[in-house]
């Protein structure tokens, strides 16, 4: 497989759109979240992401509204704006036995810690992992396009994540973001294991300038 270090938005726009073919489950109440976390804790690795209601006024900020946690074929959408960050969710984030994979995780953790303090353990930052393969792009959409040749739509990014109920489009968008993190991780680990890849450099770069 040829891994490019960068890709243009024009190229991505020509790609087929990725869809989520798994099951999407919304958890709003403490009991629903407890059930969701119990199921998720049976998996060794999970993709995670968060969504926050966008602010269009200066000085107006919102707390993170949604925590998405995905396996290969199921994604739970945990509505923090309705439940808060419950103890089972905190225990999952702090677990040293379950690998959590995401993008810009430090930012996600910082936002989640505004709801309730916790100490995250055993997680993988995809930006750092991708850099070891020569991928210079930092966005999930561009990483996914480089590895899979498909486009992740960002149309719902600025929608209201505190709406009374999430639309089907919002649910799919949120699920894809968490699932794609796990999918990228699996692909990169497979390539590392097999060594079946070649890095194609297209820009003058300084690879992995940050410690990894």
C-alpha angles and dihedrals in degrees: 000000000000113000115200119208094219143013135195128239089237091059092048092051089060093055126096115261118254118233133196111243097179132086121286116205125185118212117193109151127063091248092050090049093048090053091047094050092048089056094044093051090066090071125081095216134027137184115229138188139155137219129206129193107257119243120220097180127076111253094014114119135169133205120246107284104190137037114194119198119182140189121190092280109013131057124190118205107206110199103215093177088067102035108022120223100311127204095255090054091048091050090053092052090048096045115123091196099059122065115224117202125194149130123261087359095168089062091047092049092048091054092046091050088061086068096045134344119255140149113236119218138183103019137145124220106213094204089062094042093049091050091062087062092051095257107144098182116104103193124092091228093056095042090052093047092051093051102035108019093235134116124238107210115229095190094117097046095104097039123118107277091183094060115135089251129011117241120236088252091053092047093051093046092051093045093049093052093056095038092048090058090057092043092053091048092052091049095050092047090050091051091047091051096048099032086217099145143088124206114229110202116206102162136050100257146164103225119227099346089176120072113262 
